[in-house]
């Protein structure tokens, strides 16, 4: 029998193992890191700073900065906020925003503002969708809808306050892997189970009728649905008074887009999708209304406020200055800068075209549908233009965050 060449066989095995290791290693190296506050933003080199220019030339910017300062002054000054690989304290962010507000108060030119940022500030950019730094911008607004403080044949759809049996549990104490996570449910006496979904809440004998106060009654159920999507709104009462409604809690169920449902079912073409198109379809086919609305199991409960609208920081929002992002990833209250587009409206109130829109903004809100580093929701304010812009905005862009360099940087 011919002897086996052991050394040659070992060599072949070793080469095969090395190839497998290299291939698996390359796959590992190409794997994108998990999204977290430290990976969602990347610090830019000076050569990659954008050309900062503001569409409104700072109108409303100082007011919006002051809302962020009000929030930061309420938190411990040693609380830390993550900007990519860097960490800043609330105290430093207060100094940063105050310095920038003082500089803006002198009404600097775009060139002067660019020089200031390049010399004194660090700039971070969102990695965006698929790590290509692309961000999808959508919009929201503060609707004004018809309502009443008492039910009638005209006003039949209740606006519920947060139910007393709804609880939110912070999971962080149970394990490090649950850090920053929580669940919403209701306690049954021996365990916690998911809270009622939209279909259950909207049924004639709603299970929350005995556990939730009714703040008001609304005429149109579609108005109520979009009020929940927007998170706040003004209720116009029959006597002419207004009631400010603001997001208080949700039932904890995930947000599901009825717009996507209508696209998938071929009811509305993707290129024609908008809030206005959804409303028109639901009005045209009332027999489908409940099925479509219940596709989104998420449900929002409200509270009343003397003013509005109020963002996640519990501060008033500023039209075209406040944005909503994923609160798990981006620093709350932070000064940012966006590059996207805004609609241009013709004399008949229709969108004629979209022009470039560059502006300094503040990160002051969040939303159930705003997830990941590639999503930003821009607050447009209230009124017909705000509704039109918010309903149609689905455009790409970029978002940056700006912070004053620490002493000695």
Secondary structure, 3 states (H helix, E strand, C coil): CCCCCHHHHHHHHHHHHHHHHHHHHHHHHHCCCCCCHHHHEEECCHHHCCCCCCCCCCCCHHHHHHHHHHHHCCCCCCCEEEECCEEEEHHHHHHHHHHHHHHHHCCCCHHHHHHHHHHHEEEEEECCECCCCEEEEEEECCEEEEEECCCCCCCCEEEEECCCCEEEEECHHHCHHHCCCEEEEEECCCCEEECCCHHHHHCCCCCCCCCCCEEEEECCHHHHHHHHHHCEEEEECCCCCEEEEEEEEECCCCCCCHHHHHHHCCCCCHHHCCHHHHHHHHHHCHHHHHHHHCCCCCCEEEEEECCCCECCCCCECCCCCEEECCCCCCCCCCEEEEEEEEEEECCCCCEEEEEEEEEEEEEEECCCCCCCCCEEEEECCCCHHHHHHHHHCEEEEEEEEEEECCCCC
